Amino acid sequence: MHTFLIIVPDGGMLFEPAGIADILTQANRLRLPDSPQPPYRVTLATPQPHRVVHGMSGLNLLADHLLSELDPELSRDTVLITGKGSDAAESAAVMDWIRRAAPYTRRIVSICGGAWLLAGAGLLDGRRATTHWRLLDTLQSAFPRVNVEKGPIYIQDGAIWTSAGVSSGFDLTLALIEDDHGFVLARSVAQDMVMFLRRPGGQSQFSRFLLNQANTPGPIRELQSWILENLADNLSVEKLAERVSMSPRNFTRVFTRQTGVSPARYVEEVRLDVARQHLEQSSDKLEQIALHTGFGNSLNLRRVFERNLQLSPADYRQRFYARNLA
C-alpha cells in the first residue's frame, strides 16, 4: 500500500486536495482483482491550527492532522503539496518540514504554486519544474537554479513531480497511478471519472499561440491572429514584414522582442500546435493536415514532428488520439 500525504496550505482551491483524494480513492475501489489490499492510504495535513483549512471560495476543509504533529522522518511513499498559501510563517513551516522529510520520502509532488515551497526548500535546485503559468517567470526569477519550463502541465525529474495550475493536478495524479500500478488501472479510473488519461493538447498548459503572444496590443498581436487564420499561406519573414509595413530586419527585431521567439520559429510552433490538434481530434489524413497547416506535404510534417517532439505524426496520433476512450 502506498502512503499518500497531501499537505493543504490555507486559502487555496479546495477542489484540488479533495479531487486528488477522490481520484486515489477511486483507484482503491477499482483496483485490479489480484490486489490483496487498496493501493493507497490517503491522509490530509495542514499547518493551520485546529486542522481547519479555509478555502478561497469560503468553504472549509477538515484535515486529518496538523502538519506539526507529524514526524517528517517517518518513511512515506508520497508527499504532495497543493499550493503555497499566502502566509509567510506558514510557508516557512511547510518548507522546513518538507526539507526534513525529503530524505525519507520516495516521491515528492507539488500542484500549482506548491512548486514555490519545493523551490524554497531547495528541492528543485538543478531540476526541471513547472507551475501555474502566471507564476512561471516569478518562480524562475526567485529561484534561478531551478530549470523552469513553460509548456508542460506536469514534469517528473527524478523523485520530484511538479504540475501546472489547478486541474492539472488531476492529470498528474493519474500519471502517478499509472507509474505505481500500470496503465490499466489508470485508464479505468479515468474512464470511470470521465477524465482524459492523456489530455488533448499533448500535455501542454496552453497553445504556443497564447504562450508567445505579443506582450502589448498592436500590429504584432494582430498579425499573430492573422497567422493563426492563414497557416496555409506564404508566411515567410518577408511576407509577414510586408503585411505590417516594416522592413524584414526591423520586423524580426520587433517581433522577437514582443513575443520572445523569432517570426520563423513562431510560425513553425503555431503550425505544429494546430497540426497536433488535428491529430488529436480528427481522423484527417496526414496529407490533409500538412496542407491545412502550411507544411505542404506529409514528409515536411513528419520532419517537424520528429525534430520538435521526437515522434512521428502517426506515433503522436496513436499516443494521444481519444486515448481515454480506448
KADA-V723464 format. One line per field, one symbol per residue. ss: DSSP state (A for helix, B for strand, O for the rest). Layout:
ss->???
//
This chain:
ss->OBBBBBBOOOOOOAAAAAAAAAAAAAAAAOOOOOOOOOOBBBBBBBOOAAABBBOOOOOBBBOOBBAAAOOOOOOBBBBBBOOOOOOAAAAAAAAAAAAAAAAABBBBBBOOOAAAAAAAOOOOOOOBBOOOAAAAAAAAAAOOOOBBOOOBOBBBBOOBBBBOOOOAAAAAAAAAAAAAAOAAAAAAAAAAOOOOOOOOOOOBOOOAAAAOOOOOOOAAAAAAAAAAAOOOOOOOAAAAAAAOOOOAAAAAAAAAAAAOOOAAAAAAAAAAAAAAAAAAAOOOOAAAAAAAAOOOOAAAAAAAAAAAAOOOAAAAAAAAOOAAAO
//
